[in-house]
Amino acid sequence: MENANARRALVVIDVQNEYIDGKFLIEYPPVSSSLPNIAKAMDAAHQRRIPIVMVQHISPESAPIFARGSRGAQVHESIASKPVQHRIEKTMPSCFAGTDFGAWLKANDIDTIAVVGYMTHNCNDSTMRQAMHEGYKVEFLADAAGSLPYENKAGRVSAKEIHNVVSVVMQSAFAAVVGTDEWIAGLDGGAGFERDNVLVSNQRYLATRAGK
């Protein structure tokens, strides 16, 4: 019998010590919940013969975070030993940039990627946008990801605000946003995960605001 999930891949992005107990801590959703969900998604994918891609961000040895050879750059021990089908080392936010990720997807006839890991608003976001632009179906397991807060010239935002806004924007056009348990149940039930569109997302908000 043909494997119904054969054309899907799970992409595990930058689940590295720097984000968990290093200098660049994920705050929302907390790693106490997102990290177990990442492991759960990996186990579910492995059990269903869905290929897993492990991605690791590496900076030069002199960099303040993710420095080559540092503990912070290492993949977290909770998932480091789990079976994967392909490994990618990257230096840019998108998994496609300067790597063989796109070639690997094509060589393995993948048409759908499910994204977990860190950070929601940076490497996950840029990877999902590029994947959608290149014609892939994209799924984002939002409770198996996370953000941290920022403050700069443009403003000040919490990790929760960043994560939630990016999740809503992803669902509006780029990716189907689902929970880990929902994703696993959908794999077994053969249900599709659908993204919205920008017009409907906007009109739905306006209708709710107007009390319709």
N, C-alpha and C positions, 0 to 999 in steps of 0.2 A: 504494500500500500504506500502511495506517495505521501511523504511528510508534508502536511499542510503548512508548516512553518518554515519550509526549506528556503524560502526567498527572503526571510527576515534575519537581521543580525542585531544583536544587542551590543551597543557601543558604551563602554565603561570609561568615562572621561576623568582623568586626573584625580583619582581617589588616593591622594598622597598625604603623607604625614604633615606637611606644611599647613594643610587645611584643618587638620584634626587636633593636633596638639603642638603645632609649630608657631610661626610668626604671622600667619595669615588665616585666622580662625573663622570657619563657617559658623554663622549664627542662626540662620533660619532657612528651612526647618533645621532644628538642631541635629548635630551629627549623631546624637543618641538615638534618633529615630531614622534619619536618612541613611546612615551607614548600614544598619541591619536590613533596610529595604533594598539597598544595592546588592548585598549578599543574597537576599531572597530572590531577587530578579535573576542573578547569575545562576543560582542553583536551579531555578525553574527553567531557564534557557538551556542549561546543560542537560537536564532531564528530558527535554523535548527536542534535542539535537539542533537547537538554534545556535549558530556560530556566535562566538563572543570575541569582540575586539577590545583589547586592553590598551588604553592610551595613557601616556606619561609625558607630562610637560617638563622639559629640561632647559635650564638657563646656564650661562657660562659659570665657571667655578667662582668667579668674583661677585656674582649676583647676590643680592640680599635675600632672595627667596628662590626656591627650586634649584639651587646651585648644584651643578653636576657633582656627584659623589657625596652629597650631603644626606643626612638622615631625612631632612625635610622633603627632598625630592623622591624618596623611596615610596613605592606603592604601599598602602597600609596593610599591615600583616593580616587583617581579617579577610582580605580578598586576594592577597599576593600569590597564594599557592593554589587558588582555584583554577581549574582547567580553562584555557582560552585557545582559540584557533589562530589568532593573529595579534601581534604586538606592534604598537606604533610609538615612536618617540617624536615629539613635535616641539617646535620653538615658537609657534604662532598660535593665536586662539583657535582657529578652525582646524579640525582634524584633517581637512583636505589640503591645507597650505604646506607645501614643501614636504609632503609625505607620499607614501604609496597607497593611502586609504582609498582614494577614488578608483585606482587600478584594481585594488583587491576586491572592492564591491562588484566591479564589472566582471572580473575573472570568476567570481563565485555566484554570478547571476542573482545578486541581491537587489530587491526592489523596495525594501522597507527597512528603515533603521529605527530602533528603539534606543533612546538616549537616557543614560543615568550618569550621575557624578557631579563634578564641580567645575566651574561655578555656573549657576543657572544663567546669569546675565552676561557671561563672557565667552568661555569656550563652548558651553552648551548652546548658547544663543547663536554664535557665529557658525557653528557646525550645522545646526538645524536649518538656519536660513540658507546656507549654501546647498545643503542636501535638497531642500525643497526647490530651489532655483534650478538644480540639475535634474529634476524630475523624479526624485525619490519620495515615497511616502514616509512620513516621519511621525514617530510617537515619542512623547516626552513624559517620563514617569516623574511627576513633579514632587512626589514625596520621597523620591530617591535621588534628590538633588539638593542644592542649597546655595545661599548667597551670604555676603557679608556687607556691612554698611560702608557708605562713602560720604565724604564731605570734601568739596572743592569749590572752585569759583562759581560753578553752575548751581550749587545748592547742597543740601544736606538731606540724605535719605537713609532710612533704616534697612536692614537686611530683609525684613518682612515686606516692606513696600517694594523693594527691588524685585524680590522673588515673585510676589503676587502680580505685579505689573507685567513682568516678562512672561509669566504663565498665561495671562489673559491675552497678551499680544500674540504669543505663539498659537493659541487656540483660534485666534481670529483669522489666521491665514497660513501659518507655517507648519503647525504640527497638531496632532490630536493629543491633548493633555489628559492623562489618566493617572489613577493611583496604581501602586504596585499590585495590590490584590485584584483590582479591576483588570489590570493587564494580564495577569496570570489566568484569571477566570476566562477572559476573552480568548486567550490562546487555546484553551481546552474546548471552549464552546464554539469556536470558529467565527465569533462576532468581529465585525470590523470596527475600527476606531476612526471616527470622522472629525476632521477639523471644521471650524465654522468659516465664515467669510467676513470681510471687513464691513460690508454694508449691513448684513444681518446683525452683526455684533453691535454696531452703532444704533441701528433702529430698535433693537431690543432694549438697549439702555434708555433711549428716549421714551419708549412706550412705558417702561417701568417708572421712570421719573414723572411721567404725566399721569400715572395711576391707572393705565389702561390694562 
